[in-house]
Amino acid sequence: MWLIIANVIGVILPVITILMKGYDGSRFRYYAGYAVFNALILILAFRYKHHLLPIIDRCVEWLHHPTEQYARRTVFTVGMVIFLGYFTKVYLGCWFPAISGWGYEPVTIVINTPIPQHDDASEIELAALNASIVSENARYLKGRCFLENQAMLLHFENGESHPANMELTNIVFPDYVFGAFSDRRNTTALGRIIKGTLENRQNGRRFLLPERVAYPEHATYHRIDYSAQPPADELKRVSFWTVVVDANPDGRTKIVSAKLEDSFDVE
């Protein structure tokens, strides 16, 4: 019964998710594949039910042992939480089935001509954006190309701008939590989190522990040394950019386009 319930939910939830979120390429393939997987499990369960029923009967007998019911029911309950969580991807608050993983094979950031032309950055901001590029990584390129990606800057009261990334939010997918930055309530909360985390990083700490012994960041953000930047209490503004980098395998890189996507003041 639990197997059937889990797989029915595992078929219905991906279909509902697809209908709610649309048929976006990789997302559609993931949820569609998951629905098909659970549907196949259901078909096999009904097809070979005469083999499954004796196993289920033995499990019921084991569960109703006269002297060990409490221990066995505890094991059964925990097992069902894990089982249902895996097959349905349901978030239970205290139990999250995690992410099955993802790959970047279908994703490309290489731009063909014509190259976008945006010049929204001041000289100080452009210098900070160029400073955020890890030029030595360009040696892995097969040839010269133009790469598009996102960037984040911190702006301080003394006029300086420095590169940063969303690791300062301490959240794996901050976009899902804060939504549109145009919402003032979201930017106020996000600004306070970034400011507080920046202060921790400048003091060599991650939450309550020294950074050198604390558990590392879950997401693969590039590690940035914030110790040379102005104090966190002087943080004035945060900005987000779309940049195009002219990259060469010999290590020569420069930003040829910088478009300001969003920014907000930090209180």
Secondary structure, DSSP 8 states (H G I E B T S, - for coil): -HHHHHHHHHHHHHHHHHHHH---HHHHHHHHHHHHHHHHHHHHHHHTHHHHHHHHHHHHHHHT-SS-HHHHHHHHHHHHHHHHHHHH----SS----------TT---EE-SS----B---HHHHHHHHHT--GGGGGG-SS-EEEEEEEEEEEETTS-EEEE-GGGGT-SSHHHHH--TTSHHHHHHHHHHHHHHHHHHHTTEETTEETTTS---SS-------TTS--GGGEEEEEEEEEEEEE-TTS-EEEEEEEEEEEEE--
